[in-house]
Amino acid sequence: MSIEKNLEKILNRKKELETVLSSGSLTSDDVVKYSTELSEIGPVAEQANLVSNLEKDLIDTENIINDKNNDSDLIELANLEIIEIKDNLNQEIKKLKLLLIPKDKDDLRNAIIEIRAGTGGDEAALFAANLFNMYHRYASLNNWKFEIISVSEIGIGGYKEAMALISGSNVFAKLKFESGVHRVQRVPETESSGRVHTSAATVAILPEVEDVDVEINDKDLKIDVYRSSGPGGQSVNTTDSAVRITHLPSGIVVTQQDEKSQHKNRSKAMKVLRARLYELEQQKQEKERSDSRRTLVGTGDRSERIRTYNFPQGRVTDHRVNLTLYKLEKIVNGEGLDEFIDTLTEQDQVSKLAQLGGGNN
Protein backbone atom coordinates (compact mmCIF):
# COMPACT_ATOMS: atom_id res chain seq x y z
CA MET A 1 0.00 0.00 0.00
CA SER A 2 1.40 3.46 -0.97
CA ILE A 3 1.89 6.22 1.60
CA GLU A 4 -0.90 8.29 0.03
CA LYS A 5 -3.40 5.42 0.19
CA ASN A 6 -2.31 4.53 3.71
CA LEU A 7 -2.81 8.14 4.82
CA GLU A 8 -6.22 8.31 3.13
CA LYS A 9 -7.25 5.10 4.88
CA ILE A 10 -6.16 6.43 8.28
CA LEU A 11 -7.93 9.79 7.86
CA ASN A 12 -11.13 8.06 6.74
CA ARG A 13 -10.93 5.78 9.76
CA LYS A 14 -10.53 8.84 12.01
CA LYS A 15 -13.77 10.29 10.64
CA GLU A 16 -15.54 6.94 11.16
CA LEU A 17 -14.36 6.74 14.77
CA GLU A 18 -15.43 10.31 15.53
CA THR A 19 -18.87 9.60 14.09
CA VAL A 20 -19.26 6.37 16.07
CA LEU A 21 -18.07 7.94 19.31
CA SER A 22 -20.50 10.86 18.94
CA SER A 23 -23.47 8.53 18.38
CA GLY A 24 -24.01 7.98 22.10
CA SER A 25 -25.10 4.35 21.58
CA LEU A 26 -21.88 2.58 22.58
CA THR A 27 -21.20 0.41 25.58
CA SER A 28 -18.51 1.57 28.01
CA ASP A 29 -16.14 -1.11 26.68
CA ASP A 30 -16.68 0.06 23.10
CA VAL A 31 -16.07 3.68 24.12
CA VAL A 32 -12.71 2.70 25.60
CA LYS A 33 -11.84 0.56 22.57
CA TYR A 34 -12.68 3.20 19.94
CA SER A 35 -11.24 6.07 21.98
CA THR A 36 -7.94 4.19 22.26
CA GLU A 37 -7.85 3.62 18.51
CA LEU A 38 -8.65 7.29 17.88
CA SER A 39 -5.85 8.41 20.19
CA GLU A 40 -3.42 6.24 18.22
CA ILE A 41 -4.55 7.74 14.92
CA GLY A 42 -4.53 11.30 16.30
CA PRO A 43 -0.80 12.07 15.89
CA VAL A 44 -0.92 10.97 12.23
CA ALA A 45 -3.91 13.22 11.52
CA GLU A 46 -2.26 16.18 13.28
CA GLN A 47 0.95 15.71 11.32
CA ALA A 48 -0.99 15.40 8.05
CA ASN A 49 -2.78 18.66 8.86
CA LEU A 50 0.56 20.36 9.54
CA VAL A 51 1.93 19.17 6.18
CA SER A 52 -1.23 20.33 4.41
CA ASN A 53 -0.93 23.83 5.92
CA LEU A 54 2.72 24.08 4.88
CA GLU A 55 1.82 23.01 1.34
CA LYS A 56 -0.79 25.81 1.23
CA ASP A 57 1.82 28.30 2.52
CA LEU A 58 4.18 27.13 -0.22
CA ILE A 59 1.55 27.71 -2.93
CA ASP A 60 0.68 31.16 -1.55
CA THR A 61 4.33 32.17 -1.42
CA GLU A 62 4.96 30.90 -4.96
CA ASN A 63 1.98 32.96 -6.15
CA ILE A 64 3.50 36.08 -4.58
CA ILE A 65 6.81 35.41 -6.37
CA ASN A 66 5.11 34.78 -9.72
CA ASP A 67 2.86 37.84 -9.54
CA LYS A 68 4.61 40.48 -11.65
CA ASN A 69 2.47 43.24 -10.07
CA ASN A 70 4.17 42.80 -6.67
CA ASP A 71 7.04 45.12 -5.83
CA SER A 72 10.60 43.80 -5.73
CA ASP A 73 10.96 44.02 -1.94
CA LEU A 74 7.92 41.78 -1.39
CA ILE A 75 9.18 39.27 -3.98
CA GLU A 76 12.65 39.25 -2.39
CA LEU A 77 11.10 38.61 1.03
CA ALA A 78 8.97 35.80 -0.44
CA ASN A 79 12.06 34.20 -2.01
CA LEU A 80 13.72 34.08 1.40
CA GLU A 81 10.57 32.76 3.03
CA ILE A 82 10.04 29.99 0.47
CA ILE A 83 13.43 28.45 1.33
CA GLU A 84 12.39 28.11 4.96
CA ILE A 85 8.94 26.76 4.04
CA LYS A 86 10.47 24.09 1.77
CA ASP A 87 12.94 23.01 4.47
CA ASN A 88 10.16 22.78 7.06
CA LEU A 89 7.88 20.97 4.61
CA ASN A 90 10.52 18.32 3.81
CA GLN A 91 11.16 17.73 7.51
CA GLU A 92 7.45 17.44 8.35
CA ILE A 93 6.79 15.12 5.38
CA LYS A 94 9.57 12.86 6.65
CA LYS A 95 7.97 12.82 10.12
CA LEU A 96 4.60 11.99 8.55
CA LYS A 97 6.10 9.10 6.59
CA LEU A 98 7.66 7.69 9.74
CA LEU A 99 4.30 7.87 11.51
CA LEU A 100 2.74 5.95 8.61
CA ILE A 101 5.15 3.02 8.91
CA PRO A 102 3.16 0.06 10.25
CA LYS A 103 4.05 -0.48 13.88
CA ASP A 104 5.43 -3.80 15.03
CA LYS A 105 2.76 -4.97 17.45
CA ASP A 106 5.44 -6.44 19.69
CA ASP A 107 7.54 -3.25 20.04
CA LEU A 108 5.97 -2.25 23.36
CA ARG A 109 6.46 -5.68 24.91
CA ASN A 110 9.10 -6.78 27.37
CA ALA A 111 11.71 -9.19 26.01
CA ILE A 112 13.22 -12.54 26.90
CA ILE A 113 16.88 -12.78 25.95
CA GLU A 114 18.49 -16.17 25.35
CA ILE A 115 22.23 -16.49 24.85
CA ARG A 116 23.88 -19.78 23.96
CA ALA A 117 27.55 -20.63 23.49
CA GLY A 118 28.30 -21.75 19.95
CA THR A 119 31.47 -22.94 18.27
CA GLY A 120 34.65 -22.45 20.25
CA GLY A 121 34.38 -24.58 23.38
CA ASP A 122 35.19 -22.86 26.69
CA GLU A 123 36.06 -19.61 24.92
CA ALA A 124 32.57 -19.51 23.36
CA ALA A 125 31.04 -20.01 26.82
CA LEU A 126 33.15 -17.16 28.21
CA PHE A 127 32.02 -14.94 25.33
CA ALA A 128 28.38 -15.90 25.98
CA ALA A 129 28.87 -14.71 29.57
CA ASN A 130 30.40 -11.45 28.27
CA LEU A 131 27.35 -10.85 26.06
CA PHE A 132 24.93 -11.65 28.88
CA ASN A 133 26.70 -9.14 31.14
CA MET A 134 26.77 -6.57 28.31
CA TYR A 135 22.99 -6.69 27.94
CA HIS A 136 22.57 -6.65 31.72
CA ARG A 137 24.53 -3.39 31.90
CA TYR A 138 22.68 -1.99 28.88
CA ALA A 139 19.38 -2.73 30.63
CA SER A 140 20.61 -0.86 33.73
CA LEU A 141 21.59 2.17 31.63
CA ASN A 142 18.03 2.23 30.21
CA ASN A 143 16.45 1.82 33.66
CA TRP A 144 15.03 -1.56 32.66
CA LYS A 145 14.54 -4.46 35.04
CA PHE A 146 16.78 -7.45 34.31
CA GLU A 147 15.44 -10.65 35.88
CA ILE A 148 17.60 -13.75 35.38
CA ILE A 149 15.50 -16.76 34.37
CA SER A 150 18.25 -19.36 34.21
CA VAL A 151 22.02 -19.69 33.82
CA SER A 152 23.93 -22.85 32.91
CA GLU A 153 27.56 -22.31 33.92
CA ILE A 154 30.63 -24.32 32.90
CA GLY A 155 32.67 -23.67 36.05
CA ILE A 156 35.27 -21.18 34.73
CA GLY A 157 32.92 -18.20 34.53
CA GLY A 158 31.46 -19.14 31.15
CA TYR A 159 27.82 -19.80 30.26
CA LYS A 160 26.58 -22.67 28.09
CA GLU A 161 23.20 -20.96 28.12
CA ALA A 162 21.64 -18.00 29.93
CA MET A 163 18.18 -16.44 29.85
CA ALA A 164 16.68 -13.30 31.35
CA LEU A 165 13.45 -11.32 31.25
CA ILE A 166 14.03 -7.62 30.51
CA SER A 167 11.14 -5.35 31.48
CA GLY A 168 10.66 -1.65 30.80
CA SER A 169 9.78 0.90 28.15
CA ASN A 170 10.15 -0.19 24.49
CA VAL A 171 12.45 -3.09 25.40
CA PHE A 172 11.64 -5.32 22.44
CA ALA A 173 11.66 -2.37 20.03
CA LYS A 174 15.26 -1.57 20.96
CA LEU A 175 16.63 -5.08 21.30
CA LYS A 176 14.88 -6.99 18.49
CA PHE A 177 17.74 -6.48 16.02
CA GLU A 178 20.23 -8.12 18.41
CA SER A 179 19.08 -11.62 17.44
CA GLY A 180 21.67 -13.62 15.52
CA VAL A 181 25.19 -15.01 15.74
CA HIS A 182 27.73 -12.80 17.52
CA ARG A 183 31.34 -13.68 16.74
CA VAL A 184 34.44 -12.90 18.84
CA GLN A 185 38.08 -12.79 17.73
CA ARG A 186 40.60 -12.71 20.57
CA VAL A 187 43.43 -14.57 22.28
CA PRO A 188 41.88 -16.94 24.88
CA GLU A 189 43.29 -16.81 28.41
CA THR A 190 44.22 -20.48 28.05
CA GLU A 191 46.14 -19.87 24.81
CA SER A 192 49.89 -19.90 25.54
CA SER A 193 51.09 -19.22 21.99
CA GLY A 194 49.15 -15.96 21.65
CA ARG A 195 47.10 -17.08 18.64
CA VAL A 196 43.82 -15.32 17.96
CA HIS A 197 40.83 -17.69 18.09
CA THR A 198 37.37 -17.18 16.61
CA SER A 199 34.37 -18.25 18.68
CA ALA A 200 30.66 -17.52 18.55
CA ALA A 201 27.52 -17.24 20.62
CA THR A 202 23.90 -17.05 19.57
CA VAL A 203 21.54 -14.34 20.82
CA ALA A 204 17.76 -14.63 20.56
CA ILE A 205 15.43 -11.79 21.53
CA LEU A 206 11.85 -12.97 22.07
CA PRO A 207 8.86 -10.77 22.95
CA GLU A 208 7.29 -11.66 26.29
CA VAL A 209 3.78 -12.93 25.60
CA GLU A 210 0.76 -13.66 27.75
CA ASP A 211 -1.62 -16.60 27.91
CA VAL A 212 -4.04 -14.82 25.56
CA ASP A 213 -1.35 -14.47 22.87
CA VAL A 214 -0.52 -18.18 22.61
CA GLU A 215 -2.94 -21.05 23.12
CA ILE A 216 -1.28 -24.06 24.76
CA ASN A 217 -3.28 -27.21 25.42
CA ASP A 218 -2.30 -29.19 28.51
CA LYS A 219 -2.60 -32.41 26.50
CA ASP A 220 0.23 -31.16 24.25
CA LEU A 221 2.64 -30.91 27.18
CA LYS A 222 4.89 -33.51 28.74
CA ILE A 223 6.10 -32.27 32.13
CA ASP A 224 8.96 -33.96 33.98
CA VAL A 225 10.24 -33.02 37.43
CA TYR A 226 13.65 -33.92 38.80
CA ARG A 227 16.31 -32.78 41.26
CA SER A 228 18.26 -29.75 40.10
CA SER A 229 21.99 -30.06 39.61
CA GLY A 230 24.94 -27.69 39.43
CA PRO A 231 28.16 -27.68 37.38
CA GLY A 232 29.58 -31.18 37.07
CA GLY A 233 26.22 -32.76 37.80
CA GLN A 234 26.30 -32.46 41.58
CA SER A 235 22.89 -32.19 43.23
CA VAL A 236 22.03 -28.73 44.56
CA ASN A 237 18.54 -29.53 45.85
CA THR A 238 17.07 -32.36 47.86
CA THR A 239 13.58 -32.08 46.35
CA ASP A 240 12.25 -32.56 42.82
CA SER A 241 12.07 -28.83 42.06
CA ALA A 242 13.55 -28.76 38.56
CA VAL A 243 11.07 -28.81 35.66
CA ARG A 244 11.37 -29.94 32.05
CA ILE A 245 8.45 -29.11 29.76
CA THR A 246 8.21 -30.66 26.29
CA HIS A 247 5.73 -29.23 23.80
CA LEU A 248 4.90 -32.36 21.82
CA PRO A 249 3.56 -30.81 18.57
CA SER A 250 6.61 -28.57 18.05
CA GLY A 251 9.26 -30.59 19.88
CA ILE A 252 10.33 -27.50 21.86
CA VAL A 253 11.88 -28.41 25.23
CA VAL A 254 12.31 -25.92 28.10
CA THR A 255 14.07 -26.71 31.37
CA GLN A 256 14.13 -24.57 34.49
CA GLN A 257 15.88 -25.33 37.77
CA ASP A 258 17.15 -22.02 39.20
CA GLU A 259 14.34 -21.64 41.73
CA LYS A 260 13.96 -23.82 44.82
CA SER A 261 10.22 -23.96 44.22
CA GLN A 262 8.86 -26.36 41.58
CA HIS A 263 5.91 -24.00 41.06
CA LYS A 264 8.21 -21.03 40.30
CA ASN A 265 10.34 -23.14 37.97
CA ARG A 266 7.24 -24.29 36.10
CA SER A 267 5.97 -20.71 35.81
CA LYS A 268 9.28 -19.51 34.37
CA ALA A 269 9.48 -22.48 31.99
CA MET A 270 5.96 -21.77 30.69
CA LYS A 271 6.88 -18.11 30.12
CA VAL A 272 9.83 -19.18 27.97
CA LEU A 273 7.76 -21.81 26.14
CA ARG A 274 5.08 -19.25 25.27
CA ALA A 275 7.74 -16.89 23.92
CA ARG A 276 9.31 -19.61 21.75
CA LEU A 277 5.95 -20.77 20.37
CA TYR A 278 5.00 -17.17 19.63
CA GLU A 279 8.30 -16.63 17.81
CA LEU A 280 7.72 -19.82 15.81
CA GLU A 281 4.27 -18.63 14.71
CA GLN A 282 5.57 -15.16 13.80
CA GLN A 283 8.31 -16.72 11.66
CA LYS A 284 5.71 -18.83 9.83
CA GLN A 285 3.54 -15.79 9.14
CA GLU A 286 6.52 -13.75 7.94
CA LYS A 287 7.57 -16.56 5.60
CA GLU A 288 4.05 -16.80 4.20
CA ARG A 289 3.97 -13.04 3.55
CA SER A 290 7.15 -13.15 1.53
CA ASP A 291 9.94 -15.66 1.10
CA SER A 292 12.06 -13.17 -0.77
CA ARG A 293 11.64 -9.95 1.20
CA ARG A 294 14.60 -9.25 3.47
CA THR A 295 15.06 -5.89 5.16
CA LEU A 296 18.39 -4.11 5.17
CA VAL A 297 18.95 -5.15 8.78
CA GLY A 298 18.46 -8.85 8.04
CA THR A 299 15.84 -11.36 8.98
CA GLY A 300 16.27 -11.51 12.76
CA ASP A 301 17.04 -15.20 12.31
CA ARG A 302 19.16 -16.43 15.19
CA SER A 303 21.37 -18.35 12.71
CA GLU A 304 22.38 -15.20 10.81
CA ARG A 305 25.87 -13.84 11.57
CA ILE A 306 25.34 -10.23 12.53
CA ARG A 307 28.30 -8.86 14.48
CA THR A 308 32.01 -9.43 15.09
CA TYR A 309 33.91 -8.30 18.19
CA ASN A 310 37.63 -8.07 17.36
CA PHE A 311 39.59 -7.59 20.58
CA PRO A 312 43.14 -7.22 19.13
CA GLN A 313 41.96 -4.32 16.96
CA GLY A 314 39.49 -2.94 19.50
CA ARG A 315 36.68 -2.85 16.98
CA VAL A 316 33.13 -4.12 16.61
CA THR A 317 31.55 -4.56 13.17
CA ASP A 318 27.86 -5.00 12.41
CA HIS A 319 27.72 -6.83 9.10
CA ARG A 320 24.12 -5.91 8.28
CA VAL A 321 24.80 -2.18 7.99
CA ASN A 322 28.58 -2.34 7.42
CA LEU A 323 29.19 -0.23 10.50
CA THR A 324 32.51 -0.56 12.35
CA LEU A 325 33.11 1.19 15.68
CA TYR A 326 36.53 1.35 17.33
CA LYS A 327 35.11 1.45 20.85
CA LEU A 328 34.98 -2.22 21.78
CA GLU A 329 35.42 -1.70 25.52
CA LYS A 330 32.53 0.76 25.73
CA ILE A 331 30.29 -1.55 23.70
CA VAL A 332 31.09 -4.62 25.79
CA ASN A 333 30.33 -2.50 28.87
CA GLY A 334 26.88 -1.78 27.40
CA GLU A 335 27.62 1.91 26.86
CA GLY A 336 28.17 1.97 23.09
CA LEU A 337 25.34 -0.27 21.90
CA ASP A 338 22.96 2.58 21.08
CA GLU A 339 24.98 3.62 18.05
CA PHE A 340 24.40 0.19 16.50
CA ILE A 341 20.78 -0.02 17.62
CA ASP A 342 19.90 3.48 16.34
CA THR A 343 21.53 2.79 12.96
CA LEU A 344 19.72 -0.53 12.61
CA THR A 345 16.39 1.07 13.54
CA GLU A 346 16.93 3.86 11.01
CA GLN A 347 17.80 1.38 8.25
CA ASP A 348 14.71 -0.65 9.09
CA GLN A 349 12.58 2.48 8.75
CA VAL A 350 14.18 3.28 5.38
CA SER A 351 13.43 -0.25 4.19
CA LYS A 352 9.80 -0.10 5.34
CA LEU A 353 9.34 3.33 3.76
CA ALA A 354 10.58 1.93 0.45
CA GLN A 355 8.05 -0.89 0.71
CA LEU A 356 5.32 1.70 1.33
CA GLY A 357 6.42 3.59 -1.75
CA GLY A 358 7.88 6.47 0.25
CA GLY A 359 11.32 6.34 -1.32
CA ASN A 360 13.79 8.95 -0.15
CA ASN A 361 11.66 11.99 -0.86
Secondary structure, DSSP 8 states (H G I E B T S, - for coil): --HHHHHHHHHHHHHHHHHHHTSS---HHHHHHHHHHHHHHHHHHHHHHHHHHHHHHHHHHHHHHH-TTS-HHHHHHHHHHHHHHHHHHHHHHHHHHHHHS---TTTTS-EEEEEEE-SSHHHHHHHHHHHHHHHHHHHHHTT-EEEEEEEEE-SSS-EEEEEEEEESTTHHHHHGGG-EEEEEEE--TT-SS---EEEEEEEEEEE---TTTS---GGGEEEEEE--B-GGG-B--SS--EEEEEETTTTEEEEE-SSS-HHHHHHHHHHHHHHHHHHHHHHHHHHHH-SS--BTTB---TTSEEEEEETTTTEEEETTTTEEES-HHHHHTTSSHHHHHHHHHHHHHHHHHHHHT-TT-
